[in-house]
Each structure stands twice: as structure tokens, then as C-alpha cells.
Amino acid sequence: MDWTLAGQFWIIAAALAVTPGPDWAYVIAAGARRQHPAPTVLGLLSGYVLVIAFVAVGAGALITAVPLALTVLTVAGGAFLVYLGLTTLLRPAVPIDVTGQPVTDSIAIGGGSEIGLAGAGLSGDRHSGDGHSSGGVVQQFLRGAGVSGINPKGILLLLALLPQFTGDSGAWPQPMQMLALGGLHLFNCAIVYTAVALVSGRVLGGRPRAGAIVTRITGIMMMAVGFLLLVEELLPLL
């Protein structure tokens, strides 16, 4: 394996990891809800593991060789992003205390009267969307895997990049080289996405109003990317 090429790929992969996209939007939304970053990040990484393995064994070339397969993948990826963005809009970030419980204490408003956060529409459902329950953790993981695993742009990008940084002269076969390079990409993503989740949780978790606004923005971003994928793929068929 050419370690000079590996270093060059690592730099490019790092640039890709720090470029905001659907992955970032999903991570920021999870951080704003004060969800633990592990299920979100591991879900995203597991999706990329499948994509990298898919490309390394040569199956990725089938996607570009069969137009219908690429169309189906693009439509599925776009529809999933629209769904994920919509559910993010419907379940914005909620304030929680240090134990992970939603804050339901009453707060004072003008005139000395009080109103509970739940009554104000700020508490939300802990078990349905914050990722603290076992079902929420699994859902958080699977959604992350879906964001990265059925993203046609990500597959095509890795399909175009990985072969360019492998060679026939080394002792490692090309599939092994691609898996090693893919490991570098996974390492970059793990560092960047964990940092984004922790920072967004720290900055937005204690600010319910800001967290709700940012969560809705990320939901809109995911829906916009999904709609663009659908329009780009389906419009020529009309």
C-alpha cells in the first residue's frame, strides 16, 4: 500500500467529514435534544461501513452500470431524508435536567402566574424522541445508519475516490487497500461527528428555545436535500 496516497486520501476524507451535510444535520439535531452521541455516531459509521464494503468488493460498480439501481437508491435516500426531516420538525429539542428527565417544573410568567413547561409545549415525550429509552437508542442508531447508508451521493463519492488512491504495485490487494482507506474515513467521521454532537448539546441543550430553532432548521435542511434528490432523479422521468 502506498502510504503517500493514503495520507493524501486522509486529508481529502477529513475535508469531506468537516463539510456540513445531511450527516451534520442529523448529528446537530441529536445534540440539540441532548441525546447521547454514541448511537447517532455509531449509526452513521455503520452505514458507511456497509458502503465501504460494498465499494471494496466491486459491487459499487453495479450501481453505476445499472441505471435503475441508482434511481431506486436515490429515490429511497431522498424519501428517507424527507421523512427524517419531517419527524425532526415535529419533534424539536426539549429541555432535560441532569438526570435525563424532561424539565416539567413550573416557571413564572408575567403577573406572578405559573405555567408548566409541558403545558407550554416545551417538554415533549421522553420515550418517543430523545434517545434515552432502549427503543429510542435503537431508533437513533438505525436512523443514523439510514442517513449514511442509503445516501447515493456518498456511495458515488466513495466509489469515485477510493480506487484513485490504490495501486497494483503494493503487497495489499486493492479491496484490502480500499477497506484500509475506508477505515481512515470512518476515523475522521467518528472524531468530527462526536465533536459536533457534544458541542451542539453543550451549546443548545441548556437553551430550549435556541435548541428548538436549530432542530427545526436541521429538519428543513434534511427535507431540502431529500427533495432535491427526488426532483433530480424523478423530473427527467416525467
Phi, psi and omega in degrees: 000135180277109185287339174293315177297321179298319178296320178295319178296320180301319180295314179296317180297323178296319178297322179292321183294327182270002177272119181301142178195199179303324178300311179301316182300317180293319180294317180296319179298320178294318179295321180296331177276002182062031174286150176296134186290339187301308181298322180296309183293316180296325176296313178299317181294322180295324176297318178291328176301315179297318180296315181297316178297321179300315180289319185296324182275002177090358181288338180298329179296334179295328181298316181282336182279335181246100183304323182296322179297318179294321178298313180298317180296317181295317179295317179297316179296317179295316180296322180294319179295322177297315179299314181295319178296320180294316179294329176293321177295322183282340179233077179291174182298148179234149177283140176227159179269186186292342179272356181092002180273145175299142179282117181239009180297152179284149177236148182280141175234179184307140178088003177086354179283163182237155176215136179286151178297326178296319179293334179277000178081021184254348188276316179076184182254113185299320187277346183267336187213356186265352173083008180277329177283161181298320178296323179293323179295314179297317179297319178300316180296311184294323178294319177299318178297323179291321180301315183270327187285330180244029175272106184298327179296319179295318179297313181294325180294312178293325178297326180279326186276311190304313181297333182291340184248023174241162180216166181265350187278340184282172179283339182275136173293158184301318178301321179293322177297318180296321178295321178295316178295321176298325176298323176296318178297318178296320178299314178300313182296320180299316181293311185293313184292323177296317179297317180297317180295316181293318180293314180296323177294319180292318185282319188259338185299324180270005180235084186306317183294314179295320179298319179295320180295312181295321178299318179294323178297316179295325176297317178297320179299314179296319178295320181296315179297318179298315179297320178298318177298317181294315180296316181300325184269324188268332183302317179297340182276347182278000000 
